Amino acid sequence: MALKLKVPNITCAGCADKITESIHVMEPDALVDVNVQDKTVTVESAASEESIKQVIVASGYDIEGY
């Protein structure tokens, strides 16, 4: 499942690393692409959309519309 989320409070590569690491703790095989400039996170994973969103929010980030 490919999921693209708008995460407005991504500000730097450190944010990208934190989000990527958090998702990989839950789903080690997930493909994660964080675009700092566009403030988007794209995830290809077997995990559910809800669990991916929960991990991002638990890392301290907001998801537009969530």
TIVEX-821276 format. One line per field, with one value per residue: residue number from 1; residue in one letter; x, y, z of N, C-alpha, C, O in turn. Coordinates in Angstrom, 1 decimal, decimal comma, m for minus. Example, Ala and Ser with C-alpha at 12.3 -4.5 7.8 and 13.67 -1.06 7.14 Angstrom:
<atoms>
nr c(1	2) $
rest c(a	s) $
n.X c(13,2	12,8) $
n.Y c(m5,7	m2,2) $
n.Z c(7,8	7,1) $
ca.X c(12,3	13,7) $
ca.Y c(m4,5	m1,1) $
ca.Z c(7,8	7,1) $
c.X c(13,2	12,9) $
c.Y c(m3,3	0,0) $
c.Z c(7,8	7,9) $
o.X c(14,2	13,4) $
o.Y c(m3,3	1,1) $
o.Z c(8,5	8,0) $
</atoms>
This chain:
<atoms>
nr c(1	2	3	4	5	6	7	8	9	10	11	12	13	14	15	16	17	18	19	20	21	22	23	24	25	26	27	28	29	30	31	32	33	34	35	36	37	38	39	40	41	42	43	44	45	46	47	48	49	50	51	52	53	54	55	56	57	58	59	60	61	62	63	64	65	66) $
rest c(m	a	l	k	l	k	v	p	n	i	t	c	a	g	c	a	d	k	i	t	e	s	i	h	v	m	e	p	d	a	l	v	d	v	n	v	q	d	k	t	v	t	v	e	s	a	a	s	e	e	s	i	k	q	v	i	v	a	s	g	y	d	i	e	g	y) $
n.X c(0,8	0,7	1,1	0,5	1,2	0,6	2,6	2,8	4,6	7,2	10,5	13,3	16,1	16,6	14,1	13,0	14,6	13,9	11,1	11,3	12,8	11,1	8,9	10,2	10,7	8,3	7,6	9,9	10,5	9,3	9,1	10,2	9,7	10,7	9,9	11,3	11,1	8,5	7,0	6,0	5,2	5,8	4,8	5,4	4,1	3,2	1,8	m1,1	m2,9	m3,8	m2,1	0,3	m0,1	m0,5	2,0	3,6	2,3	2,8	5,5	5,7	4,7	2,5	m0,3	m1,8	m5,3	m5,8) $
n.Y c(m1,2	2,1	5,2	8,6	11,4	14,6	16,5	19,1	20,2	19,4	20,3	19,9	17,8	16,3	15,9	14,4	12,1	11,2	10,6	8,6	6,6	6,0	4,9	2,7	1,2	0,2	m1,1	m2,7	m3,3	m1,3	1,1	4,3	7,7	10,9	14,1	17,0	19,6	19,7	18,9	16,3	12,9	9,8	6,5	3,1	0,2	m2,8	m2,3	m0,8	2,1	3,7	2,9	3,7	6,5	7,0	6,4	8,4	10,7	10,1	10,5	13,2	14,8	16,6	15,6	16,6	17,1	15,0) $
n.Z c(0,0	m0,9	0,6	0,9	2,7	4,0	6,0	7,8	9,7	9,2	9,1	8,6	7,7	9,9	11,0	9,0	9,2	11,8	11,5	9,6	10,9	13,1	11,7	10,7	13,0	13,6	11,2	9,7	7,0	5,5	2,9	2,9	2,1	2,7	1,9	2,5	1,5	0,2	2,3	2,7	3,4	2,1	2,1	1,6	2,6	4,5	6,7	8,3	7,2	9,3	11,5	10,6	10,5	13,2	14,3	13,2	14,3	17,0	17,0	17,2	15,2	13,0	11,0	8,1	8,1	9,8) $
ca.X c(0,0	1,4	0,3	1,2	0,7	1,1	3,1	3,2	5,7	8,6	11,4	14,7	16,5	16,5	12,7	12,8	15,2	13,1	9,9	11,7	13,2	9,9	8,1	11,0	10,6	7,0	7,6	11,3	10,6	8,6	9,8	9,7	10,4	10,2	10,3	11,3	10,6	7,1	6,4	5,2	5,8	5,3	5,2	4,9	4,2	2,1	1,1	m2,3	m2,8	m4,0	m1,0	1,4	m0,4	m0,3	3,5	4,1	1,8	3,5	6,9	5,6	4,4	1,0	m0,7	m2,9	m6,5	m5,9) $
ca.Y c(0,0	3,4	6,2	9,9	12,2	16,0	16,7	20,5	20,7	18,9	21,5	19,7	16,4	15,6	15,5	13,2	10,9	10,8	10,0	7,3	5,7	5,7	4,0	1,4	0,4	m0,6	m1,9	m2,6	m3,4	m0,2	2,1	5,6	8,8	12,1	15,3	18,2	20,8	19,6	18,5	15,1	11,6	8,7	5,2	1,8	m0,7	m3,7	m1,8	m0,1	3,6	4,2	2,6	4,6	7,8	7,0	6,4	9,8	11,6	9,8	11,1	14,6	15,6	16,7	15,2	17,5	16,4	13,9) $
ca.Z c(0,0	m1,0	1,3	0,8	3,8	4,2	7,3	7,7	10,6	8,9	8,9	8,2	7,4	11,2	11,0	8,0	9,8	13,0	11,0	8,9	12,0	13,8	10,9	10,5	14,2	13,5	10,0	9,2	5,5	4,8	2,0	3,4	1,5	3,3	1,1	3,4	0,8	0,0	3,6	2,5	3,7	1,3	2,8	1,1	3,8	4,8	7,9	8,0	7,1	10,7	12,3	10,1	11,0	14,7	14,6	12,8	15,3	18,3	16,9	17,5	14,0	12,7	9,7	7,6	8,0	10,7) $
c.X c(0,9	0,5	1,1	0,5	1,3	1,4	3,6	4,3	7,0	9,4	12,8	14,9	16,4	15,1	12,5	13,4	14,4	11,8	10,2	12,0	12,0	9,0	8,9	10,9	9,4	7,0	9,0	11,4	9,9	9,6	9,3	10,5	9,8	10,8	10,1	10,7	9,1	6,3	5,5	6,0	5,1	5,8	4,6	5,2	3,0	1,3	m0,2	m2,1	m2,9	m2,8	0,2	1,2	m0,1	1,2	4,0	3,6	2,6	4,9	6,9	5,3	2,9	0,8	m1,9	m4,2	m6,7	m6,0) $
c.Y c(1,2	4,5	7,5	10,9	13,6	16,2	18,1	21,0	19,9	20,1	21,2	18,2	15,6	15,1	14,3	12,0	10,3	10,1	8,6	6,3	5,2	4,6	2,6	0,6	m0,4	m1,6	m1,8	m2,6	m2,2	0,7	3,5	6,7	10,1	13,3	16,5	19,4	20,8	19,3	17,3	13,9	10,5	7,4	4,1	0,8	m1,7	m3,2	m1,0	1,4	4,2	4,0	3,5	6,0	8,0	7,1	7,8	10,8	11,4	10,3	12,6	15,5	15,5	16,2	16,0	16,6	15,2	14,4) $
c.Z c(0,0	m0,3	1,3	1,8	3,8	5,6	7,5	8,6	10,4	8,5	8,4	8,0	8,7	11,4	10,2	8,6	11,0	12,5	10,4	9,9	12,7	13,0	10,8	11,8	14,2	12,3	9,3	7,7	4,8	4,0	2,4	2,6	2,1	2,4	2,0	2,8	0,6	1,2	3,4	3,0	2,9	1,9	1,9	2,1	3,8	5,9	7,4	7,9	8,5	11,5	11,9	10,6	12,5	15,0	14,3	13,9	16,7	18,3	17,1	16,2	13,7	11,2	9,3	7,5	8,9	12,2) $
o.X c(1,8	m0,7	2,3	m0,7	2,5	0,5	4,8	5,0	7,8	9,0	13,4	14,0	16,2	14,8	11,8	12,8	14,2	11,5	9,6	11,6	11,9	8,6	8,2	11,1	9,4	6,6	9,2	12,4	9,9	10,7	8,1	11,7	8,6	12,0	9,0	9,9	8,4	5,1	4,4	7,2	3,9	7,0	3,4	6,3	1,9	0,2	m0,2	m1,1	m2,1	m2,4	1,0	2,1	0,4	1,5	4,8	4,4	2,9	5,5	7,9	5,5	2,2	1,7	m2,9	m4,2	m7,7	m6,0) $
o.Y c(1,4	4,6	7,5	11,1	13,7	16,1	18,3	22,0	19,9	20,9	22,0	17,3	14,4	14,0	13,3	10,9	9,1	9,0	7,6	5,1	4,0	3,7	1,6	m0,6	m1,6	m2,7	m0,9	m2,1	m2,2	0,9	3,8	6,7	10,3	13,4	17,0	20,1	21,9	19,3	17,3	13,9	10,4	7,2	4,1	0,5	m1,4	m3,7	m0,5	1,9	5,1	4,9	4,0	6,7	9,0	7,8	8,3	11,6	12,3	10,6	13,2	16,7	14,7	16,3	16,0	15,6	14,5	13,6) $
o.Z c(0,9	m0,7	1,6	1,7	3,5	6,5	7,2	8,4	11,3	7,6	7,8	8,2	8,7	11,9	10,6	8,5	11,1	13,1	10,6	9,8	13,1	13,6	10,8	11,8	14,6	12,5	8,5	7,1	3,5	4,4	2,2	2,5	2,0	2,3	2,3	3,4	0,8	1,3	3,9	3,0	2,9	2,0	1,6	2,4	3,3	6,1	6,3	8,6	8,8	12,3	12,7	11,1	12,9	16,0	15,0	14,3	17,4	19,3	17,1	16,2	14,2	10,4	10,0	6,8	8,7	13,1) $
</atoms>
